[in-house]
């Protein structure tokens, strides 16, 4: 899945209400800010190793939504 496809998926999906515990160390208090900040950094430098955790969190969030939280 490309970054654009992932962004489209989030735009066309009903997002859950915050707060959301993505994992024991990541709590999402503002879903839209979470998505905006992650996609912004990934678009600026998509191939950077330092941005890999951003993509990992987005994919984990997608999986969580697909599994109905």
PDB file of N, CA, C, O and CB in Angstrom:
ATOM      1  N   UNK A   1       0.849  -1.166   0.000  1.00  0.00           N
ATOM      2  CA  UNK A   1       0.000   0.000   0.000  1.00  0.00           C
ATOM      3  C   UNK A   1       0.900   1.237   0.000  1.00  0.00           C
ATOM      4  O   UNK A   1       1.800   1.367   0.830  1.00  0.00           O
ATOM      5  CB  UNK A   1      -0.969  -0.006   1.224  1.00  0.00           C
ATOM      6  N   UNK A   2       0.640   2.136  -0.942  1.00  0.00           N
ATOM      7  CA  UNK A   2       1.429   3.362  -1.016  1.00  0.00           C
ATOM      8  C   UNK A   2       0.964   4.352   0.048  1.00  0.00           C
ATOM      9  O   UNK A   2      -0.088   4.178   0.662  1.00  0.00           O
ATOM     10  CB  UNK A   2       1.326   3.991  -2.420  1.00  0.00           C
ATOM     11  N   UNK A   3       1.758   5.376   0.249  1.00  0.00           N
ATOM     12  CA  UNK A   3       1.412   6.408   1.220  1.00  0.00           C
ATOM     13  C   UNK A   3       0.120   7.116   0.815  1.00  0.00           C
ATOM     14  O   UNK A   3      -0.716   7.411   1.669  1.00  0.00           O
ATOM     15  CB  UNK A   3       2.558   7.423   1.358  1.00  0.00           C
ATOM     16  N   UNK A   4      -0.050   7.392  -0.476  1.00  0.00           N
ATOM     17  CA  UNK A   4      -1.278   8.037  -0.954  1.00  0.00           C
ATOM     18  C   UNK A   4      -2.490   7.139  -0.755  1.00  0.00           C
ATOM     19  O   UNK A   4      -3.563   7.614  -0.384  1.00  0.00           O
ATOM     20  CB  UNK A   4      -1.145   8.410  -2.431  1.00  0.00           C
ATOM     21  N   UNK A   5      -2.325   5.856  -0.998  1.00  0.00           N
ATOM     22  CA  UNK A   5      -3.428   4.915  -0.788  1.00  0.00           C
ATOM     23  C   UNK A   5      -3.805   4.849   0.690  1.00  0.00           C
ATOM     24  O   UNK A   5      -4.985   4.786   1.035  1.00  0.00           O
ATOM     25  CB  UNK A   5      -3.050   3.512  -1.303  1.00  0.00           C
ATOM     26  N   UNK A   6      -2.807   4.863   1.547  1.00  0.00           N
ATOM     27  CA  UNK A   6      -3.065   4.830   2.983  1.00  0.00           C
ATOM     28  C   UNK A   6      -3.789   6.098   3.424  1.00  0.00           C
ATOM     29  O   UNK A   6      -4.729   6.037   4.218  1.00  0.00           O
ATOM     30  CB  UNK A   6      -1.750   4.665   3.765  1.00  0.00           C
ATOM     31  N   UNK A   7      -3.359   7.230   2.917  1.00  0.00           N
ATOM     32  CA  UNK A   7      -4.022   8.493   3.260  1.00  0.00           C
ATOM     33  C   UNK A   7      -5.466   8.495   2.760  1.00  0.00           C
ATOM     34  O   UNK A   7      -6.367   8.931   3.476  1.00  0.00           O
ATOM     35  CB  UNK A   7      -3.250   9.691   2.665  1.00  0.00           C
ATOM     36  N   UNK A   8      -5.693   8.015   1.545  1.00  0.00           N
ATOM     37  CA  UNK A   8      -7.056   7.906   1.011  1.00  0.00           C
ATOM     38  C   UNK A   8      -7.903   6.984   1.869  1.00  0.00           C
ATOM     39  O   UNK A   8      -9.080   7.258   2.104  1.00  0.00           O
ATOM     40  CB  UNK A   8      -7.030   7.398  -0.434  1.00  0.00           C
ATOM     41  N   UNK A   9      -7.316   5.900   2.334  1.00  0.00           N
ATOM     42  CA  UNK A   9      -8.060   4.960   3.177  1.00  0.00           C
ATOM     43  C   UNK A   9      -8.553   5.661   4.438  1.00  0.00           C
ATOM     44  O   UNK A   9      -9.717   5.522   4.813  1.00  0.00           O
ATOM     45  CB  UNK A   9      -7.180   3.744   3.549  1.00  0.00           C
ATOM     46  N   UNK A  10      -7.675   6.409   5.089  1.00  0.00           N
ATOM     47  CA  UNK A  10      -8.071   7.116   6.305  1.00  0.00           C
ATOM     48  C   UNK A  10      -9.114   8.191   6.013  1.00  0.00           C
ATOM     49  O   UNK A  10      -9.999   8.429   6.835  1.00  0.00           O
ATOM     50  CB  UNK A  10      -6.851   7.743   6.971  1.00  0.00           C
ATOM     51  N   UNK A  11      -9.021   8.841   4.857  1.00  0.00           N
ATOM     52  CA  UNK A  11      -9.982   9.888   4.509  1.00  0.00           C
ATOM     53  C   UNK A  11     -11.365   9.315   4.229  1.00  0.00           C
ATOM     54  O   UNK A  11     -12.369  10.003   4.411  1.00  0.00           O
ATOM     55  CB  UNK A  11      -9.494  10.669   3.298  1.00  0.00           C
ATOM     56  N   UNK A  12     -11.426   8.074   3.795  1.00  0.00           N
ATOM     57  CA  UNK A  12     -12.702   7.458   3.434  1.00  0.00           C
ATOM     58  C   UNK A  12     -13.210   6.467   4.470  1.00  0.00           C
ATOM     59  O   UNK A  12     -14.095   5.662   4.181  1.00  0.00           O
ATOM     60  CB  UNK A  12     -12.572   6.766   2.115  1.00  0.00           C
ATOM     61  N   UNK A  13     -12.663   6.522   5.653  1.00  0.00           N
ATOM     62  CA  UNK A  13     -13.037   5.610   6.724  1.00  0.00           C
ATOM     63  C   UNK A  13     -13.565   6.405   7.906  1.00  0.00           C
ATOM     64  O   UNK A  13     -13.053   7.477   8.227  1.00  0.00           O
ATOM     65  CB  UNK A  13     -11.839   4.735   7.148  1.00  0.00           C
ATOM     66  N   UNK A  14     -14.587   5.873   8.543  1.00  0.00           N
ATOM     67  CA  UNK A  14     -15.085   6.520   9.756  1.00  0.00           C
ATOM     68  C   UNK A  14     -14.060   6.299  10.859  1.00  0.00           C
ATOM     69  O   UNK A  14     -13.764   5.166  11.239  1.00  0.00           O
ATOM     70  CB  UNK A  14     -16.494   5.960  10.170  1.00  0.00           C
ATOM     71  N   UNK A  15     -13.534   7.386  11.357  1.00  0.00           N
ATOM     72  CA  UNK A  15     -12.478   7.306  12.366  1.00  0.00           C
ATOM     73  C   UNK A  15     -13.079   7.213  13.760  1.00  0.00           C
ATOM     74  O   UNK A  15     -14.105   7.834  14.037  1.00  0.00           O
ATOM     75  CB  UNK A  15     -11.543   8.523  12.272  1.00  0.00           C
ATOM     76  N   UNK A  16     -12.458   6.453  14.625  1.00  0.00           N
ATOM     77  CA  UNK A  16     -12.965   6.323  15.999  1.00  0.00           C
ATOM     78  C   UNK A  16     -12.708   7.601  16.794  1.00  0.00           C
ATOM     79  O   UNK A  16     -11.878   8.431  16.424  1.00  0.00           O
ATOM     80  CB  UNK A  16     -12.308   5.120  16.707  1.00  0.00           C
ATOM     81  N   UNK A  17     -13.434   7.730  17.878  1.00  0.00           N
ATOM     82  CA  UNK A  17     -13.251   8.879  18.757  1.00  0.00           C
ATOM     83  C   UNK A  17     -12.080   8.630  19.700  1.00  0.00           C
ATOM     84  O   UNK A  17     -11.818   7.502  20.118  1.00  0.00           O
ATOM     85  CB  UNK A  17     -14.538   9.167  19.556  1.00  0.00           C
ATOM     86  N   UNK A  18     -11.394   9.705  20.017  1.00  0.00           N
ATOM     87  CA  UNK A  18     -10.269   9.631  20.960  1.00  0.00           C
ATOM     88  C   UNK A  18     -10.808   9.600  22.381  1.00  0.00           C
ATOM     89  O   UNK A  18     -11.947  10.015  22.594  1.00  0.00           O
ATOM     90  CB  UNK A  18      -9.294  10.834  20.770  1.00  0.00           C
ATOM     91  N   UNK A  19     -10.077   9.147  23.325  1.00  0.00           N
ATOM     92  CA  UNK A  19      -8.705   8.656  23.239  1.00  0.00           C
ATOM     93  C   UNK A  19      -8.656   7.196  22.792  1.00  0.00           C
ATOM     94  O   UNK A  19      -9.575   6.416  23.041  1.00  0.00           O
ATOM     95  CB  UNK A  19      -8.006   8.811  24.586  1.00  0.00           C
ATOM     96  N   UNK A  20      -7.574   6.861  22.135  1.00  0.00           N
ATOM     97  CA  UNK A  20      -7.348   5.512  21.628  1.00  0.00           C
ATOM     98  C   UNK A  20      -5.967   5.063  22.090  1.00  0.00           C
ATOM     99  O   UNK A  20      -4.983   5.786  21.934  1.00  0.00           O
ATOM    100  CB  UNK A  20      -7.471   5.456  20.064  1.00  0.00           C
ATOM    101  N   UNK A  21      -5.905   3.893  22.645  1.00  0.00           N
ATOM    102  CA  UNK A  21      -4.623   3.324  23.057  1.00  0.00           C
ATOM    103  C   UNK A  21      -4.125   2.443  21.914  1.00  0.00           C
ATOM    104  O   UNK A  21      -4.591   1.319  21.727  1.00  0.00           O
ATOM    105  CB  UNK A  21      -4.755   2.503  24.402  1.00  0.00           C
ATOM    106  N   UNK A  22      -3.176   2.973  21.158  1.00  0.00           N
ATOM    107  CA  UNK A  22      -2.645   2.250  20.005  1.00  0.00           C
ATOM    108  C   UNK A  22      -1.782   1.079  20.452  1.00  0.00           C
ATOM    109  O   UNK A  22      -1.829  -0.003  19.868  1.00  0.00           O
ATOM    110  CB  UNK A  22      -1.835   3.192  19.107  1.00  0.00           C
ATOM    111  N   UNK A  23      -1.002   1.308  21.485  1.00  0.00           N
ATOM    112  CA  UNK A  23      -0.186   0.280  22.120  1.00  0.00           C
ATOM    113  C   UNK A  23       0.115   0.780  23.532  1.00  0.00           C
ATOM    114  O   UNK A  23      -0.263   1.902  23.868  1.00  0.00           O
ATOM    115  CB  UNK A  23       1.147  -0.014  21.299  1.00  0.00           C
ATOM    116  N   UNK A  24       0.767   0.001  24.351  1.00  0.00           N
ATOM    117  CA  UNK A  24       0.984   0.436  25.743  1.00  0.00           C
ATOM    118  C   UNK A  24       1.710   1.779  25.891  1.00  0.00           C
ATOM    119  O   UNK A  24       1.609   2.420  26.937  1.00  0.00           O
ATOM    120  CB  UNK A  24       1.766  -0.612  26.467  1.00  0.00           C
ATOM    121  N   UNK A  25       2.433   2.205  24.864  1.00  0.00           N
ATOM    122  CA  UNK A  25       3.166   3.467  24.990  1.00  0.00           C
ATOM    123  C   UNK A  25       2.668   4.574  24.063  1.00  0.00           C
ATOM    124  O   UNK A  25       3.271   5.646  24.009  1.00  0.00           O
ATOM    125  CB  UNK A  25       4.614   3.226  24.726  1.00  0.00           C
ATOM    126  N   UNK A  26       1.575   4.330  23.332  1.00  0.00           N
ATOM    127  CA  UNK A  26       1.062   5.337  22.401  1.00  0.00           C
ATOM    128  C   UNK A  26      -0.432   5.529  22.588  1.00  0.00           C
ATOM    129  O   UNK A  26      -1.235   4.642  22.296  1.00  0.00           O
ATOM    130  CB  UNK A  26       1.365   4.939  20.952  1.00  0.00           C
ATOM    131  N   UNK A  27      -0.785   6.707  23.081  1.00  0.00           N
ATOM    132  CA  UNK A  27      -2.182   7.079  23.264  1.00  0.00           C
ATOM    133  C   UNK A  27      -2.497   8.207  22.289  1.00  0.00           C
ATOM    134  O   UNK A  27      -1.784   9.210  22.241  1.00  0.00           O
ATOM    135  CB  UNK A  27      -2.474   7.509  24.745  1.00  0.00           C
ATOM    136  N   UNK A  28      -3.562   8.042  21.516  1.00  0.00           N
ATOM    137  CA  UNK A  28      -3.975   9.061  20.557  1.00  0.00           C
ATOM    138  C   UNK A  28      -5.097   9.869  21.195  1.00  0.00           C
ATOM    139  O   UNK A  28      -6.193   9.357  21.420  1.00  0.00           O
ATOM    140  CB  UNK A  28      -4.433   8.423  19.196  1.00  0.00           C
ATOM    141  N   UNK A  29      -4.811  11.146  21.485  1.00  0.00           N
ATOM    142  CA  UNK A  29      -5.811  12.027  22.084  1.00  0.00           C
ATOM    143  C   UNK A  29      -6.567  12.836  21.037  1.00  0.00           C
ATOM    144  O   UNK A  29      -7.691  13.274  21.282  1.00  0.00           O
ATOM    145  CB  UNK A  29      -5.151  12.964  23.072  1.00  0.00           C
ATOM    146  N   UNK A  30      -5.959  13.034  19.880  1.00  0.00           N
ATOM    147  CA  UNK A  30      -6.579  13.790  18.799  1.00  0.00           C
ATOM    148  C   UNK A  30      -6.276  13.046  17.498  1.00  0.00           C
ATOM    149  O   UNK A  30      -5.164  13.114  16.976  1.00  0.00           O
ATOM    150  CB  UNK A  30      -6.053  15.283  18.753  1.00  0.00           C
ATOM    151  N   UNK A  31      -7.273  12.342  16.990  1.00  0.00           N
ATOM    152  CA  UNK A  31      -7.069  11.466  15.830  1.00  0.00           C
ATOM    153  C   UNK A  31      -6.616  12.260  14.610  1.00  0.00           C
ATOM    154  O   UNK A  31      -5.668  11.864  13.932  1.00  0.00           O
ATOM    155  CB  UNK A  31      -8.357  10.700  15.504  1.00  0.00           C
ATOM    156  N   UNK A  32      -7.280  13.368  14.327  1.00  0.00           N
ATOM    157  CA  UNK A  32      -6.925  14.136  13.131  1.00  0.00           C
ATOM    158  C   UNK A  32      -5.513  14.703  13.230  1.00  0.00           C
ATOM    159  O   UNK A  32      -4.779  14.707  12.241  1.00  0.00           O
ATOM    160  CB  UNK A  32      -7.927  15.271  12.913  1.00  0.00           C
ATOM    161  N   UNK A  33      -5.131  15.173  14.388  1.00  0.00           N
ATOM    162  CA  UNK A  33      -3.763  15.684  14.567  1.00  0.00           C
ATOM    163  C   UNK A  33      -2.745  14.553  14.406  1.00  0.00           C
ATOM    164  O   UNK A  33      -1.690  14.748  13.802  1.00  0.00           O
ATOM    165  CB  UNK A  33      -3.607  16.351  15.960  1.00  0.00           C
ATOM    166  N   UNK A  34      -3.054  13.391  14.939  1.00  0.00           N
ATOM    167  CA  UNK A  34      -2.184  12.217  14.787  1.00  0.00           C
ATOM    168  C   UNK A  34      -1.950  11.929  13.306  1.00  0.00           C
ATOM    169  O   UNK A  34      -0.811  11.758  12.871  1.00  0.00           O
ATOM    170  CB  UNK A  34      -2.805  10.976  15.489  1.00  0.00           C
ATOM    171  N   UNK A  35      -3.040  11.876  12.534  1.00  0.00           N
ATOM    172  CA  UNK A  35      -2.921  11.575  11.109  1.00  0.00           C
ATOM    173  C   UNK A  35      -2.181  12.684  10.365  1.00  0.00           C
ATOM    174  O   UNK A  35      -1.273  12.407   9.581  1.00  0.00           O
ATOM    175  CB  UNK A  35      -4.306  11.369  10.495  1.00  0.00           C
ATOM    176  N   UNK A  36      -2.563  13.930  10.607  1.00  0.00           N
ATOM    177  CA  UNK A  36      -1.931  15.056   9.911  1.00  0.00           C
ATOM    178  C   UNK A  36      -0.433  15.111  10.172  1.00  0.00           C
ATOM    179  O   UNK A  36       0.356  15.279   9.242  1.00  0.00           O
ATOM    180  CB  UNK A  36      -2.575  16.370  10.336  1.00  0.00           C
ATOM    181  N   UNK A  37      -0.044  14.972  11.415  1.00  0.00           N
ATOM    182  CA  UNK A  37       1.378  15.082  11.759  1.00  0.00           C
ATOM    183  C   UNK A  37       2.195  13.929  11.173  1.00  0.00           C
ATOM    184  O   UNK A  37       3.328  14.126  10.734  1.00  0.00           O
ATOM    185  CB  UNK A  37       1.551  15.119  13.280  1.00  0.00           C
ATOM    186  N   UNK A  38       1.622  12.739  11.168  1.00  0.00           N
ATOM    187  CA  UNK A  38       2.345  11.590  10.623  1.00  0.00           C
ATOM    188  C   UNK A  38       2.470  11.689   9.097  1.00  0.00           C
ATOM    189  O   UNK A  38       3.549  11.473   8.545  1.00  0.00           O
ATOM    190  CB  UNK A  38       1.635  10.280  11.013  1.00  0.00           C
ATOM    191  N   UNK A  39       1.369  12.014   8.422  1.00  0.00           N
ATOM    192  CA  UNK A  39       1.430  12.113   6.964  1.00  0.00           C
ATOM    193  C   UNK A  39       2.307  13.282   6.517  1.00  0.00           C
ATOM    194  O   UNK A  39       2.996  13.176   5.502  1.00  0.00           O
ATOM    195  CB  UNK A  39       0.024  12.268   6.388  1.00  0.00           C
ATOM    196  N   UNK A  40       2.295  14.381   7.247  1.00  0.00           N
ATOM    197  CA  UNK A  40       3.120  15.541   6.897  1.00  0.00           C
ATOM    198  C   UNK A  40       4.600  15.155   6.864  1.00  0.00           C
ATOM    199  O   UNK A  40       5.296  15.418   5.883  1.00  0.00           O
ATOM    200  CB  UNK A  40       2.889  16.695   7.901  1.00  0.00           C
ATOM    201  N   UNK A  41       5.063  14.545   7.920  1.00  0.00           N
ATOM    202  CA  UNK A  41       6.480  14.161   7.992  1.00  0.00           C
ATOM    203  C   UNK A  41       6.832  13.123   6.929  1.00  0.00           C
ATOM    204  O   UNK A  41       7.903  13.188   6.325  1.00  0.00           O
ATOM    205  CB  UNK A  41       6.812  13.611   9.386  1.00  0.00           C
ATOM    206  N   UNK A  42       5.943  12.178   6.703  1.00  0.00           N
ATOM    207  CA  UNK A  42       6.216  11.138   5.707  1.00  0.00           C
ATOM    208  C   UNK A  42       6.248  11.705   4.292  1.00  0.00           C
ATOM    209  O   UNK A  42       7.030  11.245   3.459  1.00  0.00           O
ATOM    210  CB  UNK A  42       5.167  10.033   5.798  1.00  0.00           C
ATOM    211  N   UNK A  43       5.413  12.690   4.014  1.00  0.00           N
ATOM    212  CA  UNK A  43       5.421  13.297   2.681  1.00  0.00           C
ATOM    213  C   UNK A  43       6.685  14.122   2.449  1.00  0.00           C
ATOM    214  O   UNK A  43       7.197  14.174   1.331  1.00  0.00           O
ATOM    215  CB  UNK A  43       4.183  14.177   2.494  1.00  0.00           C
ATOM    216  N   UNK A  44       7.183  14.759   3.494  1.00  0.00           N
ATOM    217  CA  UNK A  44       8.403  15.558   3.359  1.00  0.00           C
ATOM    218  C   UNK A  44       9.617  14.692   3.062  1.00  0.00           C
ATOM    219  O   UNK A  44      10.482  15.074   2.274  1.00  0.00           O
ATOM    220  CB  UNK A  44       8.648  16.366   4.625  1.00  0.00           C
ATOM    221  N   UNK A  45       9.679  13.532   3.688  1.00  0.00           N
ATOM    222  CA  UNK A  45      10.848  12.668   3.527  1.00  0.00           C
ATOM    223  C   UNK A  45      10.417  11.205   3.639  1.00  0.00           C
ATOM    224  O   UNK A  45      10.654  10.561   4.661  1.00  0.00           O
ATOM    225  CB  UNK A  45      11.938  13.004   4.589  1.00  0.00           C
ATOM    226  N   UNK A  46       9.787  10.685   2.593  1.00  0.00           N
ATOM    227  CA  UNK A  46       9.196   9.343   2.676  1.00  0.00           C
ATOM    228  C   UNK A  46      10.191   8.198   2.822  1.00  0.00           C
ATOM    229  O   UNK A  46       9.829   7.134   3.324  1.00  0.00           O
ATOM    230  CB  UNK A  46       8.380   9.101   1.471  1.00  0.00           C
ATOM    231  N   UNK A  47      11.422   8.390   2.400  1.00  0.00           N
ATOM    232  CA  UNK A  47      12.389   7.290   2.423  1.00  0.00           C
ATOM    233  C   UNK A  47      13.340   7.331   3.607  1.00  0.00           C
ATOM    234  O   UNK A  47      14.276   6.536   3.684  1.00  0.00           O
ATOM    235  CB  UNK A  47      13.184   7.298   1.165  1.00  0.00           C
ATOM    236  N   UNK A  48      13.104   8.242   4.518  1.00  0.00           N
ATOM    237  CA  UNK A  48      13.982   8.376   5.675  1.00  0.00           C
ATOM    238  C   UNK A  48      13.729   7.256   6.683  1.00  0.00           C
ATOM    239  O   UNK A  48      12.586   6.952   7.023  1.00  0.00           O
ATOM    240  CB  UNK A  48      13.784   9.743   6.340  1.00  0.00           C
ATOM    241  N   UNK A  49      14.808   6.656   7.148  1.00  0.00           N
ATOM    242  CA  UNK A  49      14.691   5.602   8.171  1.00  0.00           C
ATOM    243  C   UNK A  49      14.082   6.146   9.456  1.00  0.00           C
ATOM    244  O   UNK A  49      13.399   5.421  10.179  1.00  0.00           O
ATOM    245  CB  UNK A  49      16.067   4.985   8.469  1.00  0.00           C
ATOM    246  N   UNK A  50      14.326   7.413   9.739  1.00  0.00           N
ATOM    247  CA  UNK A  50      13.819   8.000  10.974  1.00  0.00           C
ATOM    248  C   UNK A  50      12.287   8.105  10.961  1.00  0.00           C
ATOM    249  O   UNK A  50      11.661   8.201  12.016  1.00  0.00           O
ATOM    250  CB  UNK A  50      14.438   9.383  11.191  1.00  0.00           C
ATOM    251  N   UNK A  51      11.689   8.087   9.762  1.00  0.00           N
ATOM    252  CA  UNK A  51      10.232   8.174   9.647  1.00  0.00           C
ATOM    253  C   UNK A  51       9.539   6.811   9.641  1.00  0.00           C
ATOM    254  O   UNK A  51       8.310   6.752   9.615  1.00  0.00           O
ATOM    255  CB  UNK A  51       9.871   8.919   8.393  1.00  0.00           C
ATOM    256  N   UNK A  52      10.290   5.733   9.664  1.00  0.00           N
ATOM    257  CA  UNK A  52       9.677   4.401   9.645  1.00  0.00           C
ATOM    258  C   UNK A  52       8.695   4.169  10.797  1.00  0.00           C
ATOM    259  O   UNK A  52       7.650   3.557  10.575  1.00  0.00           O
ATOM    260  CB  UNK A  52      10.756   3.347   9.691  1.00  0.00           C
ATOM    261  N   UNK A  53       8.986   4.633  12.017  1.00  0.00           N
ATOM    262  CA  UNK A  53       8.008   4.450  13.098  1.00  0.00           C
ATOM    263  C   UNK A  53       6.676   5.160  12.833  1.00  0.00           C
ATOM    264  O   UNK A  53       5.630   4.715  13.306  1.00  0.00           O
ATOM    265  CB  UNK A  53       8.590   4.953  14.402  1.00  0.00           C
ATOM    266  N   UNK A  54       6.715   6.261  12.079  1.00  0.00           N
ATOM    267  CA  UNK A  54       5.474   6.959  11.737  1.00  0.00           C
ATOM    268  C   UNK A  54       4.594   6.068  10.868  1.00  0.00           C
ATOM    269  O   UNK A  54       3.394   5.935  11.111  1.00  0.00           O
ATOM    270  CB  UNK A  54       5.776   8.289  11.011  1.00  0.00           C
ATOM    271  N   UNK A  55       5.198   5.466   9.864  1.00  0.00           N
ATOM    272  CA  UNK A  55       4.455   4.562   8.994  1.00  0.00           C
ATOM    273  C   UNK A  55       3.975   3.342   9.776  1.00  0.00           C
ATOM    274  O   UNK A  55       2.850   2.884   9.578  1.00  0.00           O
ATOM    275  CB  UNK A  55       5.322   4.125   7.800  1.00  0.00           C
ATOM    276  N   UNK A  56       4.808   2.820  10.652  1.00  0.00           N
ATOM    277  CA  UNK A  56       4.417   1.677  11.482  1.00  0.00           C
ATOM    278  C   UNK A  56       3.190   2.010  12.330  1.00  0.00           C
ATOM    279  O   UNK A  56       2.278   1.191  12.450  1.00  0.00           O
ATOM    280  CB  UNK A  56       5.585   1.247  12.389  1.00  0.00           C
ATOM    281  N   UNK A  57       3.164   3.211  12.920  1.00  0.00           N
ATOM    282  CA  UNK A  57       2.016   3.602  13.750  1.00  0.00           C
ATOM    283  C   UNK A  57       0.758   3.786  12.909  1.00  0.00           C
ATOM    284  O   UNK A  57      -0.333   3.414  13.340  1.00  0.00           O
ATOM    285  CB  UNK A  57       2.325   4.896  14.511  1.00  0.00           C
ATOM    286  N   UNK A  58       0.899   4.357  11.715  1.00  0.00           N
ATOM    287  CA  UNK A  58      -0.267   4.511  10.841  1.00  0.00           C
ATOM    288  C   UNK A  58      -0.837   3.147  10.449  1.00  0.00           C
ATOM    289  O   UNK A  58      -2.052   2.954  10.457  1.00  0.00           O
ATOM    290  CB  UNK A  58       0.109   5.311   9.578  1.00  0.00           C
ATOM    291  N   UNK A  59       0.033   2.214  10.112  1.00  0.00           N
ATOM    292  CA  UNK A  59      -0.429   0.875   9.739  1.00  0.00           C
ATOM    293  C   UNK A  59      -1.048   0.147  10.932  1.00  0.00           C
ATOM    294  O   UNK A  59      -2.024  -0.586  10.773  1.00  0.00           O
ATOM    295  CB  UNK A  59       0.731   0.052   9.168  1.00  0.00           C
ATOM    296  N   UNK A  60      -0.493   0.342  12.110  1.00  0.00           N
ATOM    297  CA  UNK A  60      -1.065  -0.262  13.315  1.00  0.00           C
ATOM    298  C   UNK A  60      -2.437   0.333  13.606  1.00  0.00           C
ATOM    299  O   UNK A  60      -3.354  -0.384  14.006  1.00  0.00           O
ATOM    300  CB  UNK A  60      -0.127  -0.060  14.525  1.00  0.00           C
ATOM    301  N   UNK A  61      -2.580   1.632  13.407  1.00  0.00           N
ATOM    302  CA  UNK A  61      -3.864   2.297  13.625  1.00  0.00           C
ATOM    303  C   UNK A  61      -4.898   1.791  12.620  1.00  0.00           C
ATOM    304  O   UNK A  61      -6.052   1.562  12.980  1.00  0.00           O
ATOM    305  CB  UNK A  61      -3.710   3.831  13.513  1.00  0.00           C
ATOM    306  N   UNK A  62      -4.490   1.617  11.367  1.00  0.00           N
ATOM    307  CA  UNK A  62      -5.389   1.071  10.340  1.00  0.00           C
ATOM    308  C   UNK A  62      -5.852  -0.328  10.741  1.00  0.00           C
ATOM    309  O   UNK A  62      -7.040  -0.641  10.652  1.00  0.00           O
ATOM    310  CB  UNK A  62      -4.684   1.031   8.955  1.00  0.00           C
ATOM    311  N   UNK A  63      -4.931  -1.153  11.174  1.00  0.00           N
ATOM    312  CA  UNK A  63      -5.265  -2.510  11.601  1.00  0.00           C
ATOM    313  C   UNK A  63      -6.229  -2.493  12.782  1.00  0.00           C
ATOM    314  O   UNK A  63      -7.159  -3.297  12.844  1.00  0.00           O
ATOM    315  CB  UNK A  63      -3.996  -3.281  11.969  1.00  0.00           C
ATOM    316  N   UNK A  64      -6.006  -1.588  13.704  1.00  0.00           N
ATOM    317  CA  UNK A  64      -6.883  -1.458  14.865  1.00  0.00           C
ATOM    318  C   UNK A  64      -8.296  -1.073  14.440  1.00  0.00           C
ATOM    319  O   UNK A  64      -9.270  -1.625  14.952  1.00  0.00           O
ATOM    320  CB  UNK A  64      -6.323  -0.419  15.844  1.00  0.00           C
ATOM    321  N   UNK A  65      -8.414  -0.135  13.512  1.00  0.00           N
ATOM    322  CA  UNK A  65      -9.727   0.285  13.017  1.00  0.00           C
ATOM    323  C   UNK A  65     -10.403  -0.873  12.289  1.00  0.00           C
ATOM    324  O   UNK A  65     -11.594  -1.119  12.480  1.00  0.00           O
ATOM    325  CB  UNK A  65      -9.596   1.511  12.079  1.00  0.00           C
ATOM    326  N   UNK A  66      -9.650  -1.577  11.462  1.00  0.00           N
ATOM    327  CA  UNK A  66     -10.217  -2.704  10.708  1.00  0.00           C
ATOM    328  C   UNK A  66     -10.693  -3.822  11.625  1.00  0.00           C
ATOM    329  O   UNK A  66     -11.621  -4.557  11.285  1.00  0.00           O
ATOM    330  CB  UNK A  66      -9.189  -3.251   9.727  1.00  0.00           C
ATOM    331  N   UNK A  67     -10.066  -3.950  12.774  1.00  0.00           N
ATOM    332  CA  UNK A  67     -10.471  -4.999  13.714  1.00  0.00           C
ATOM    333  C   UNK A  67     -11.525  -4.496  14.697  1.00  0.00           C
ATOM    334  O   UNK A  67     -11.825  -5.151  15.695  1.00  0.00           O
ATOM    335  CB  UNK A  67      -9.255  -5.521  14.479  1.00  0.00           C
ATOM    336  N   UNK A  68     -12.081  -3.323  14.399  1.00  0.00           N
ATOM    337  CA  UNK A  68     -13.152  -2.718  15.207  1.00  0.00           C
ATOM    338  C   UNK A  68     -12.716  -2.381  16.613  1.00  0.00           C
ATOM    339  O   UNK A  68     -13.486  -2.530  17.562  1.00  0.00           O
ATOM    340  CB  UNK A  68     -14.333  -3.641  15.271  1.00  0.00           C
ATOM    341  N   UNK A  69     -11.482  -1.925  16.752  1.00  0.00           N
ATOM    342  CA  UNK A  69     -10.916  -1.515  18.037  1.00  0.00           C
ATOM    343  C   UNK A  69     -11.057  -2.647  19.016  1.00  0.00           C
ATOM    344  O   UNK A  69     -10.645  -2.521  20.169  1.00  0.00           O
ATOM    345  CB  UNK A  69     -11.600  -0.241  18.578  1.00  0.00           C
TER     346      UNK A  69
END
